[in-house]
Amino acid sequence: MCVSMPGRVLEVEGAWAVVEIAGVLRRCNTLFEPDLRKGDMVLVNAGSVVGVLSDEEAAATAAAFAELDRPTGTSLGSWPASSSSSGGSS
């Protein structure tokens, strides 16, 4: 599974941009989105900018990632459920 990460364009140099993703600066290819500008919010996948986000999309994406980062109290040790608690026969 691939996850595109949101980031902010800090600098554009030809077919490359410097994008800040979660506090880390990444050099990303811009061939899919050649009209980038400094300050644009973008989605980055596998080192390439694959989309430009509107302000509303950027806010929704940030909220979704914040929700993923929130502790849930679920332990990976409890998944998958044992056969006795998943309706298996006794």
C-alpha positions, 0 to 999 in steps of 0.5 A: 500500500502506498500513502501520499504524504502532504507537504508544503513547497518551500522552493522550486528549481526546474523539475525539482522542488524542496517540500517540507513533509512532517518537518523533514525537507525532501527533494521531490520531482515535479514532472506531474505538477510542473506549475508549482509555486512556493507555498503550495500544499502538495501530496508527495508519493515515492519522491514525486509531487502527485497533486496540489491541494486546495486550502480545504483539502490541505486542512482535511488531509492534516486532520486525517493524519492527526487522527491516524497519529492519535493513540487508540488504546488498541494493542497490535498484540490483540489483533487478529482476535483469537478464534474464541472471540471471533465466533469460532466453534468450540 
